[in-house]
Amino acid sequence: MDVWFTVAGLILGFWGAIPTIILIRERVTGTRALRRMLALGSQKQIEILVTSSITNISKVGPSDEARRAIRSLVPSGDLAGVAELSVMLAKAYPGKSFVVKPSTSAPANPNADVFVIGGPIHNSYAATFIEGRKATAGINSELIFDADHRFIKFGNVEYGPDLDLQFENNVPKLDYGLVMLTRIRRNLTSSRVLLAAGLTTYGTHAAADFAAHELVSYVRKNRLGRSPNVCVLVKAKIVNGKPFDLEAVAYLSGALLPS
């Protein structure tokens, strides 16, 4: 009888452990897929370049403004995007360190993989990958993200100008974001770049959210392969300043992206 109780206990114990085993397996598999997609290099450090603009003078200090500190403002959606992608990085590459830098600082370290958060009009490094002005973009530009005129060129398709983002109290109810994952060569060094950009800061949050949580499954679904060069146009509803119902509208891959 004792033997049967022992066997029954082992069976129940194993059965109870199944959900934990499945959870561990899914986590390991998900991390592996994420690493295959990101394919970051051997560099120990990752730089996150987030939009910042010198917008105000600190109220702390003497009345003479010349002696007060300049403050750099990080838009709320861009800041939320930093949080989303930082969690993703910590999950995929726990052994790597990453540093968050304002886009107004010195150019990115050529020996680091780079995550860029923010649109090309206000984030100078994003502008090296995407045209931010329709008027100054070249005829052959594949990507134009013109926030001022609410205009997007994505490959051979154009959206706008004057896209209706349904603003209410200065917050859009709809926005578009761009997620780019590519590889560039700087100073004979290959670096991986992930860019999340929106028409507004809320679209930037949507793009980062998509990159952190849905890009892996999207790459699999469209059979884009391991370590792809891909750019995805994302559309999202904005509710109380946060993105919901993210939709991948279209994608470009391969030779259309910088190399």
HELIX and SHEET records of a PDB file:
HELIX    1   1 ASP A    2  LEU A   38  1                                  37    
HELIX    2   2 GLU A   65  ARG A   67  5                                   3    
HELIX    3   3 SER A   76  ALA A   92  1                                  17    
HELIX    4   4 ALA A  126  THR A  128  5                                   3    
HELIX    5   5 THR A  201  HIS A  213  1                                  13    
HELIX    6   6 LEU A  215  LYS A  221  1                                   7    
HELIX    7   7 GLY A  254  LEU A  256  5                                   3    
SHEET    1   A 7 SER A  97  PRO A 102  0                                        
SHEET    2   A 7 GLN A  45  VAL A  50  1                                        
SHEET    3   A 7 ASP A 113  ILE A 117  1                                        
SHEET    4   A 7 THR A 189  GLY A 198  1                                        
SHEET    5   A 7 LEU A 174  ARG A 186 -1                                        
SHEET    6   A 7 VAL A 230  VAL A 239 -1                                        
SHEET    7   A 7 LYS A 242  SER A 253 -1                                        
SHEET    1   B 2 SER A  53  ILE A  57  0                                        
SHEET    2   B 2 ILE A  70  LEU A  73 -1                                        
SHEET    1   C 3 LEU A 143  ASP A 146  0                                        
SHEET    2   C 3 PHE A 151  PHE A 154 -1                                        
SHEET    3   C 3 VAL A 157  TYR A 159 -1                                        
END                                                                             
